């Protein structure tokens, strides 16, 4: 029997306002127990699970401040993920509970950046996820962030740009994976969920003999989401590596939907270029 600290947040139930980032006057924290189906054969949380927790706790934060699904439906406005950068700093075993916090740490006219951080109770961070979100209207066009958000999410204005991934030339012999979008890949927005793309990319890396990229500690990845695959679409995932770095792209009819890069071990990751 494993004893858990009494102050550990109940996974999926308890959530509360928090201030996880110094100097940023907004935030939320909730507990997430790593479920059996979220872990791989090694008994550890899959990397994509961190993206799922980050987007869920962000949604719960929004609901807590009054921006729930009916609010968005009424106005025809939706947040979508444009880019993520994540770090896995320690193994995260099945059955453990993560204290996952989120805060909007900055914004510009049409986009906002969140920091999500997960840790075991009273321990150092085991994972971080930076997420760049843009707001779309009912036609899928990028629009300005409504003034309502400035009143509830007090954040500094950012001077940098949305995270990008620039891929080097794709070498001959890169690994390829052909997939069809399945119904359970699609989220409430009617698009392939952003975490699914990471699952696909790690599957392609494993097929290329680069499975360590999905399990190494520490590991880091950046994904830039350019467009979304619709239901039933047939996509191609291409992956290649050089030393401890890897790159990947997801394409539909030859056009990039997602570009990604990552590194494992102690390799310094600078994905901006």
GUKEVO-151733 format. One record per residue (C-alpha): residue number from 1; residue in three letters; x, y, z. Coordinates in steps of 0.5 Angstrom, whole numbers, plus 500, padded with zeros to 3 digits. Example, Ala and Ser with C-alpha at 12.3 -4.5 7.8 and 13.67 -1.06 7.14 Angstrom:
BEGIN
1 | ALA | 525 | 491 | 516
2 | SER | 527 | 498 | 514
***
This chain:
BEGIN
1 | UNK | 500 | 500 | 500
2 | UNK | 503 | 507 | 498
3 | UNK | 501 | 513 | 503
4 | UNK | 500 | 519 | 500
5 | UNK | 500 | 526 | 503
6 | UNK | 494 | 528 | 506
7 | UNK | 494 | 535 | 502
8 | UNK | 495 | 532 | 495
9 | UNK | 489 | 534 | 491
10 | UNK | 484 | 530 | 489
11 | UNK | 485 | 528 | 482
12 | UNK | 480 | 530 | 477
13 | UNK | 476 | 533 | 482
14 | UNK | 479 | 538 | 487
15 | UNK | 481 | 545 | 483
16 | UNK | 483 | 552 | 486
17 | UNK | 485 | 558 | 484
18 | UNK | 493 | 559 | 485
19 | UNK | 499 | 563 | 483
20 | UNK | 504 | 559 | 480
21 | UNK | 508 | 564 | 477
22 | UNK | 511 | 570 | 481
23 | UNK | 509 | 576 | 478
24 | UNK | 503 | 574 | 475
25 | UNK | 496 | 575 | 478
26 | UNK | 492 | 569 | 475
27 | UNK | 493 | 561 | 476
28 | UNK | 489 | 555 | 477
29 | UNK | 492 | 548 | 480
30 | UNK | 488 | 541 | 480
31 | UNK | 490 | 534 | 481
32 | UNK | 491 | 529 | 476
33 | UNK | 492 | 521 | 477
34 | UNK | 496 | 518 | 472
35 | UNK | 491 | 513 | 469
36 | UNK | 493 | 506 | 467
37 | UNK | 491 | 507 | 460
38 | UNK | 495 | 513 | 460
39 | UNK | 502 | 509 | 461
40 | UNK | 506 | 506 | 456
41 | UNK | 509 | 499 | 457
42 | UNK | 514 | 502 | 461
43 | UNK | 509 | 504 | 466
44 | UNK | 510 | 511 | 465
45 | UNK | 506 | 517 | 463
46 | UNK | 506 | 518 | 455
47 | UNK | 509 | 524 | 453
48 | UNK | 502 | 526 | 450
49 | UNK | 499 | 526 | 457
50 | UNK | 502 | 532 | 459
51 | UNK | 499 | 536 | 453
52 | UNK | 492 | 533 | 455
53 | UNK | 493 | 535 | 462
54 | UNK | 496 | 542 | 460
55 | UNK | 490 | 543 | 456
56 | UNK | 485 | 540 | 461
57 | UNK | 487 | 545 | 467
58 | UNK | 487 | 551 | 462
59 | UNK | 480 | 549 | 460
60 | UNK | 478 | 549 | 468
61 | UNK | 482 | 555 | 469
62 | UNK | 477 | 559 | 464
63 | UNK | 471 | 555 | 467
64 | UNK | 473 | 558 | 474
65 | UNK | 473 | 565 | 471
66 | UNK | 466 | 564 | 468
67 | UNK | 469 | 563 | 461
68 | UNK | 465 | 556 | 460
69 | UNK | 463 | 553 | 453
70 | UNK | 457 | 556 | 453
71 | UNK | 460 | 563 | 453
72 | UNK | 465 | 561 | 447
73 | UNK | 459 | 558 | 443
74 | UNK | 455 | 564 | 444
75 | UNK | 460 | 569 | 442
76 | UNK | 463 | 564 | 436
77 | UNK | 470 | 565 | 439
78 | UNK | 475 | 559 | 440
79 | UNK | 482 | 558 | 443
80 | UNK | 486 | 553 | 439
81 | UNK | 493 | 551 | 440
82 | UNK | 498 | 554 | 435
83 | UNK | 505 | 551 | 438
84 | UNK | 507 | 548 | 444
85 | UNK | 514 | 547 | 448
86 | UNK | 515 | 541 | 453
87 | UNK | 520 | 538 | 458
88 | UNK | 520 | 532 | 461
89 | UNK | 524 | 532 | 467
90 | UNK | 523 | 526 | 471
91 | UNK | 520 | 519 | 470
92 | UNK | 512 | 520 | 472
93 | UNK | 509 | 513 | 474
94 | UNK | 502 | 510 | 473
95 | UNK | 498 | 511 | 479
96 | UNK | 502 | 517 | 482
97 | UNK | 498 | 524 | 482
98 | UNK | 501 | 530 | 479
99 | UNK | 499 | 537 | 482
100 | UNK | 499 | 541 | 475
101 | UNK | 498 | 548 | 475
102 | UNK | 497 | 553 | 469
103 | UNK | 497 | 561 | 468
104 | UNK | 497 | 566 | 463
105 | UNK | 504 | 569 | 463
106 | UNK | 503 | 574 | 457
107 | UNK | 499 | 576 | 451
108 | UNK | 499 | 580 | 445
109 | UNK | 494 | 582 | 440
110 | UNK | 491 | 576 | 438
111 | UNK | 495 | 570 | 442
112 | UNK | 497 | 568 | 449
113 | UNK | 502 | 564 | 452
114 | UNK | 500 | 559 | 458
115 | UNK | 505 | 556 | 462
116 | UNK | 503 | 549 | 465
117 | UNK | 508 | 546 | 471
118 | UNK | 507 | 539 | 474
119 | UNK | 510 | 536 | 480
120 | UNK | 509 | 531 | 485
121 | UNK | 506 | 534 | 492
122 | UNK | 512 | 538 | 495
123 | UNK | 517 | 536 | 490
124 | UNK | 521 | 540 | 484
125 | UNK | 517 | 540 | 477
126 | UNK | 517 | 534 | 473
127 | UNK | 514 | 537 | 467
128 | UNK | 513 | 544 | 464
129 | UNK | 509 | 546 | 458
130 | UNK | 509 | 552 | 454
131 | UNK | 503 | 553 | 450
132 | UNK | 501 | 559 | 445
133 | UNK | 494 | 560 | 444
134 | UNK | 490 | 564 | 438
135 | UNK | 483 | 566 | 438
136 | UNK | 479 | 564 | 432
137 | UNK | 472 | 566 | 430
138 | UNK | 466 | 561 | 427
139 | UNK | 469 | 562 | 420
140 | UNK | 476 | 560 | 423
141 | UNK | 479 | 566 | 422
142 | UNK | 484 | 569 | 427
143 | UNK | 481 | 575 | 431
144 | UNK | 483 | 580 | 437
145 | UNK | 483 | 577 | 444
146 | UNK | 476 | 580 | 447
147 | UNK | 477 | 585 | 453
148 | UNK | 474 | 581 | 458
149 | UNK | 480 | 577 | 458
150 | UNK | 484 | 583 | 460
151 | UNK | 480 | 584 | 466
152 | UNK | 480 | 576 | 469
153 | UNK | 487 | 574 | 466
154 | UNK | 492 | 580 | 468
155 | UNK | 498 | 579 | 464
156 | UNK | 504 | 583 | 461
157 | UNK | 505 | 584 | 454
158 | UNK | 510 | 579 | 450
159 | UNK | 515 | 582 | 446
160 | UNK | 517 | 575 | 442
161 | UNK | 513 | 572 | 437
162 | UNK | 509 | 565 | 437
163 | UNK | 513 | 559 | 438
164 | UNK | 516 | 556 | 431
165 | UNK | 519 | 550 | 428
166 | UNK | 524 | 551 | 422
167 | UNK | 526 | 544 | 419
168 | UNK | 532 | 542 | 416
169 | UNK | 532 | 539 | 409
170 | UNK | 529 | 532 | 410
171 | UNK | 534 | 527 | 408
172 | UNK | 533 | 521 | 404
173 | UNK | 531 | 515 | 407
174 | UNK | 527 | 518 | 413
175 | UNK | 522 | 514 | 416
176 | UNK | 514 | 515 | 414
177 | UNK | 508 | 513 | 417
178 | UNK | 501 | 513 | 414
179 | UNK | 495 | 514 | 418
180 | UNK | 488 | 515 | 417
181 | UNK | 484 | 520 | 422
182 | UNK | 480 | 516 | 427
183 | UNK | 474 | 518 | 431
184 | UNK | 477 | 518 | 437
185 | UNK | 483 | 523 | 435
186 | UNK | 478 | 528 | 434
187 | UNK | 476 | 533 | 440
188 | UNK | 470 | 538 | 441
189 | UNK | 473 | 543 | 436
190 | UNK | 472 | 537 | 431
191 | UNK | 479 | 537 | 429
192 | UNK | 485 | 532 | 431
193 | UNK | 487 | 534 | 438
194 | UNK | 494 | 537 | 439
195 | UNK | 496 | 531 | 443
196 | UNK | 494 | 526 | 438
197 | UNK | 500 | 529 | 433
198 | UNK | 505 | 528 | 438
199 | UNK | 503 | 520 | 439
200 | UNK | 503 | 520 | 432
201 | UNK | 510 | 523 | 431
202 | UNK | 513 | 519 | 437
203 | UNK | 510 | 512 | 433
204 | UNK | 514 | 515 | 427
205 | UNK | 520 | 516 | 431
206 | UNK | 520 | 509 | 434
207 | UNK | 519 | 506 | 427
208 | UNK | 525 | 509 | 425
209 | UNK | 529 | 506 | 431
210 | UNK | 529 | 512 | 435
211 | UNK | 524 | 510 | 441
212 | UNK | 529 | 513 | 446
213 | UNK | 526 | 520 | 444
214 | UNK | 520 | 518 | 447
215 | UNK | 522 | 515 | 453
216 | UNK | 529 | 519 | 455
217 | UNK | 530 | 523 | 461
218 | UNK | 530 | 529 | 460
219 | UNK | 527 | 530 | 454
220 | UNK | 524 | 536 | 450
221 | UNK | 520 | 537 | 444
222 | UNK | 517 | 543 | 440
223 | UNK | 511 | 543 | 436
224 | UNK | 508 | 548 | 431
225 | UNK | 501 | 547 | 429
226 | UNK | 499 | 550 | 422
227 | UNK | 493 | 547 | 420
228 | UNK | 488 | 541 | 423
229 | UNK | 487 | 534 | 419
230 | UNK | 479 | 533 | 419
231 | UNK | 476 | 527 | 420
232 | UNK | 477 | 521 | 416
233 | UNK | 483 | 524 | 413
234 | UNK | 489 | 520 | 411
235 | UNK | 496 | 523 | 413
236 | UNK | 503 | 522 | 413
237 | UNK | 508 | 523 | 418
238 | UNK | 515 | 523 | 417
239 | UNK | 521 | 523 | 422
240 | UNK | 529 | 523 | 422
241 | UNK | 534 | 525 | 427
242 | UNK | 541 | 527 | 427
243 | UNK | 545 | 525 | 434
244 | UNK | 541 | 527 | 439
245 | UNK | 536 | 531 | 435
246 | UNK | 530 | 529 | 432
247 | UNK | 525 | 533 | 427
248 | UNK | 518 | 531 | 424
249 | UNK | 512 | 533 | 420
250 | UNK | 505 | 531 | 419
251 | UNK | 502 | 532 | 412
252 | UNK | 496 | 532 | 408
253 | UNK | 496 | 532 | 401
254 | UNK | 503 | 534 | 401
255 | UNK | 502 | 540 | 406
256 | UNK | 505 | 541 | 413
257 | UNK | 500 | 541 | 418
258 | UNK | 505 | 540 | 424
259 | UNK | 512 | 541 | 424
260 | UNK | 516 | 538 | 430
261 | UNK | 523 | 538 | 433
262 | UNK | 526 | 535 | 440
263 | UNK | 532 | 533 | 443
264 | UNK | 533 | 528 | 449
265 | UNK | 538 | 527 | 454
266 | UNK | 543 | 533 | 456
267 | UNK | 543 | 536 | 449
268 | UNK | 541 | 543 | 449
269 | UNK | 535 | 544 | 445
270 | UNK | 534 | 551 | 442
271 | UNK | 528 | 550 | 437
272 | UNK | 527 | 557 | 435
273 | UNK | 532 | 556 | 429
***
